Amino acid sequence: MDYRYLEKMTDRTAIIQFAVQDQPDRKSGYTVDDNARALLVALKMEDEKGEELAKIYIRFLKDSFLPEGRWRNLRSEERWHANLDSEDCQGRAFLACSIAAASDHEEIRGLAFPMLEKALPAVSRLQFPRAKAYALLGLINSISLFSRKGEQLADMAGELCENLIYLYNRCKGRGWYWFEDTITYCNGIIPQALFAYYCYCSDRRAYLTARESFSFLCDHLFAKGYLNIVGNRGWWRRGEKIPKFDQQPVDACSMLLACQEAYLATGDKAYRDLAQLAYQWYLGKNINKLPLYNKETGGCYDALTPEGVNLNQGAEALLSWLYSSHMMKEWQGSETAQVSTGG
């Protein structure tokens, strides 16, 4: 695995948010969203460099953490910008801490676990479906870590699952099988979380909701024999056509992880094949027939556009590529491994 660009994008503070082509743009600052993703990648590296990077990322999460159990998302070179927080940021950070809290590295584990515990009340109040899905995966990962609070966390996970099912049943119908009236980004995380909950406790309603919603998504996004991601120029609104551009790498990772979890839950080999197609999106099996992964730099282009690719190579795209590569490598080694992580 090529980590040159990951190291280039990371300074003493954290991973830098954006790049101008392949040059880190420090003026863009640092986000908890990106550093939560970077932490998951670093924990997969399993070497001294990975440990060094993981410590940088977990320290950044700790620095962003507020006493009330929430993370500030954006930091410029000078200060934190608390007014730019998001629920997705809270869910991603919580999920990352649930993985880091089980780390073999004492400092990483010691920083992650207190944040995980203090964030529980705020996590229970999340309102948006993707944020709830990240939190649900984090809770599933965390249940075994809390000897005294395991039952409480299981109850919280059950409530999040029930709420996602409620949102789905309220919204679906007339040829639309989704949790909201607009399908935007990182869509795979919601059915992925429900499949993971089914794998955890055999909840049949979670399974049926996950399977129906994910089948709807896959039927549309893989219809042409390759992954055709929902474009961010308008997103996919109910009753309208799917916009073709721009297609972002983070969505390929989200679909890959959801396909892997779906395969674990269902045993349907079609999902294994779709996971491979999602990975091949980075390598050129996409609407533009162009690779997103840049072998020269080790980075990943930010998007597919009507003109080709966005030549900037920021953190989100890079981390999506690296994490997808790790998960495919693990998948090929052991198809029985639990997948409960997020992109």
HUJO-V10982 format. One line per field, one symbol per residue. ss: DSSP state (A for helix, B for strand, O for the rest). psi: psi as a letter, one per 20 degrees, with the letter a starting at -180 (. if undefined). A space follows every 50 residues. Layout:
# HUJO-V10982
ss = ???
psi = ???
This chain:
# HUJO-V10982
ss = OOOAAAAAABOOOOBOOBBBOOBBBAAAOBBAAAAAAAAAAAAAAOOAAA AAAAAAAAAAAAAABOOOOOBOOBBOOOOBBAAAOOAAAAAAAAAAAAAA OOOOOAAAAAAAAAAAAAOAAAAOOOOOAAAAAAAAAAAAAAAAAOOOOA AAAAAAAAAAAAAAAAAAAAAOBOOBOOOOOBBOOOOAAAAAAAAAAAAA AOOAAAAAAAAAAAAAAAAAAOOOOOOOOOOOOOOBBOOOOOOOOOBBAA AAAAAAAAAAAAAAAAOOAAAAAAAAAAAAAAAOOOOOOOOOBOOOOOOB OOBBBOOBBBOOOOAAAAAAAAAAAAAAAAAAAOOOOOOOOOO
psi = pojghghhipahgapqgrqodkopnhiibqqhghhgghghghhihlrhhg ggghhgghhggghipqhjkqppgppahhrqnhjkrqhhgggggggghhgh ijqipgggghhgghggghigghhijqhqggghgghgghgghhgihohhjg hghhggghggghhggghghhhrqljomririppdrlhhhghghhghhghg jkohhgghgggghhggghhghjhjjrpnqpqjmiaoqpirqpqhrqpqhh hggghghhgghhghhhjoihhghhgghghighjimahilpqhpohhhjap qhqprhidqoiqnagggghggggggghhggghhojjqpjmrr.
